[in-house]
Amino acid sequence: MIKIGLMDVEILSGKKYMYPNFDLCVTYTYLKQNLDNSVHLITSTSAANLSKYDKIYAFKMYRHTKHPVTFIPNYYKYPIEEYGPGFINRPLRPFLLETREILCDGKCYNPILQFSIENRFHPSA
């Protein structure tokens, strides 16, 4: 089983959750089709959590959002690939040709949505 983590940099950088990252959702949909993959949205940047993954795909929408290297110690020691317009000179998402006609599935965001519903007045909700 290959453990794959999907990182929404806007959420992890401390920004308030507004909406799912479309390219992350499309990548999630594509990767979960392979039953040998275990695909999860990363909700903790702790070293113990990040080291569990065989591959990490980081998605960043906005250039003004902090780069993950500023809040994740040893960021480049993890098996991370960067995607999205927020990173300089990076593609929108992995598997761009394979996912061009795929419908996106945002179910990987369900834990964050559930937290937001249960904790309406939390600063990150």
C-alpha positions in Angstrom: 0.0 0.0 0.0 1.4 3.4 -1.0 0.5 6.2 1.4 0.0 9.5 -0.4 -0.6 12.8 1.3 -2.3 15.8 -0.3 -1.3 19.1 1.2 -3.5 22.2 0.9 -0.9 24.9 1.7 -3.5 27.7 2.2 -5.2 25.7 5.0 -2.0 24.6 6.6 -0.4 28.0 6.5 -3.1 29.2 9.0 -5.5 30.8 6.6 -9.2 30.3 7.3 -10.8 27.5 5.3 -12.9 28.9 2.5 -13.2 26.2 -0.2 -11.5 23.1 -1.5 -8.5 23.3 -3.9 -9.9 22.1 -7.2 -6.7 20.6 -8.5 -6.1 18.8 -5.2 -9.6 17.3 -5.5 -9.0 16.1 -9.0 -5.7 14.6 -8.0 -7.4 12.9 -5.1 -10.1 11.4 -7.4 -7.5 10.1 -9.8 -5.2 8.6 -7.2 -7.9 6.9 -5.2 -8.9 4.9 -8.3 -5.8 2.8 -7.7 -6.6 0.4 -4.9 -2.9 0.2 -4.0 -3.0 3.9 -3.0 -4.0 5.2 0.4 -4.8 8.9 -0.2 -5.4 11.4 2.6 -5.6 15.2 3.0 -2.8 16.2 5.4 -4.2 18.1 8.4 -1.1 18.1 10.5 2.4 19.3 9.6 4.1 17.5 12.5 7.2 15.5 11.6 5.6 12.3 12.9 2.6 12.8 10.5 4.6 13.9 7.4 7.0 11.0 7.7 4.2 8.5 7.4 3.7 9.3 3.7 5.6 7.7 0.8 4.7 10.7 -1.5 3.3 14.1 -0.7 1.7 16.5 -3.3 1.6 20.1 -2.1 -1.0 22.5 -3.7 -0.8 26.2 -3.4 -3.2 28.6 -5.1 -1.9 32.1 -4.2 1.6 33.6 -4.4 1.0 35.7 -1.3 0.4 32.6 0.8 3.5 31.7 2.9 5.7 29.0 1.3 5.5 25.7 3.3 9.3 26.0 4.1 8.4 28.8 6.5 6.2 26.7 8.7 7.3 23.1 8.1 10.7 22.3 9.5 12.9 20.3 7.1 10.3 20.7 4.4 12.5 19.6 1.5 13.6 16.4 3.4 10.1 14.9 2.8 9.1 13.3 -0.5 7.2 16.5 -1.6 6.2 17.6 -5.1 4.8 21.2 -5.5 1.8 22.1 -7.7 -0.4 25.1 -8.4 -0.1 28.8 -9.5 1.1 29.7 -6.0 4.4 28.1 -6.5 6.8 29.6 -9.1 7.2 27.6 -12.3 5.2 24.6 -11.2 2.4 22.7 -13.1 -1.2 23.0 -11.9 -1.4 19.4 -10.8 0.3 16.0 -11.3 -1.1 13.7 -14.0 -2.4 16.7 -16.0 -3.2 14.7 -19.2 -4.7 11.8 -17.3 -7.0 14.0 -15.3 -8.2 16.5 -17.9 -11.7 14.9 -18.1 -12.1 13.6 -14.6 -14.8 14.7 -12.3 -13.4 16.0 -9.0 -14.3 14.5 -5.6 -13.8 16.7 -2.6 -14.5 14.0 0.0 -10.9 14.3 1.3 -12.0 17.6 2.8 -14.8 16.0 4.9 -12.8 16.0 8.2 -12.2 19.8 7.9 -15.9 20.4 7.0 -17.0 18.3 10.0 -14.7 20.3 12.3 -16.1 23.5 10.9 -19.7 22.4 11.5 -19.0 21.2 15.0 -16.8 24.2 16.0 -18.5 27.2 14.3 -16.7 29.8 16.4 -13.2 28.4 16.2 -10.8 30.8 14.5 -10.0 28.4 11.7 -13.6 27.3 11.1 
